[in-house]
Amino acid sequence: MKFLEYLASDQAQQYFSVGNDEFPAVPGVGLAPSIAALGSFKPDDVNLSEVAKNIPTAQKIFNEAGWE
């Protein structure tokens, strides 16, 4: 629980924003310059449940193609 609390802290979110070029998950945390240059965060409206329905087919294609 303490680790999850840390990950959600302003300090950790700032660290990930700067170190990994990520948008912070916590509102109000400052953005790294590289992220600020991208503009505001726009969440994707893709339904991941629909995407997940294609995973078995995608895996079959990967296997047939020999992709690793």
N, C-alpha and C positions, 0 to 999 in steps of 0.2 A: 504494500500500500504506500509506503514511504517513497519507493522508487517512482510509482505512478504520480504521486504528488509532486515529486521533483520534476518529472517530465512536463507537467502542466504549469510549472512555475515560470514567472517572467524571466528569471535568470536562464533557465534551460531553453526556453523558447528563443531568447535572444541569441544564445549560443548556437542553436540549430539554424537560425536564420542567417547568421553571419558565416558559420562554418560549413553549412551544407547548401547554402543558397535556397532556403525554403521559406515559404510564407509561414509566419508563426500561427499556431493553432489557437493561441490565446489573444482575444481582442485587446488592442491597446499596446501591445509589445512593439517596439520600434523595429522597422525593417532595415535589413542590410542594404547598403547602397545599390548593390546588384539587383536586389529584389524590388526595391522602390522604383528602379528604372523600368520595370515591367508594367507598372501601373497597379490598379487595384485588383485584388483577387476576385476571380470570377469562377465560382464552383461549377463543375461539369454537371449537366443534367442527365447524364447517362444512367439508366437503371442497371445497377450492377447485377441484379438478379437475372436480368435478361442476358447480360454478357456471360454470366456463369453457365447458362444453358448450353453455350457453345464450346465450353472447355473440353468435353470428351471428343468432339469432332476435331477441334484444333489439335489436341494431343495426338489423335490418330494421324492427322496430316503431318505433324512434326516427326512422328515415329517413321512413317513411310518415306519421308524425305531424308531421314538420317540426321535431322537437326539436333544438336545438343546444346 
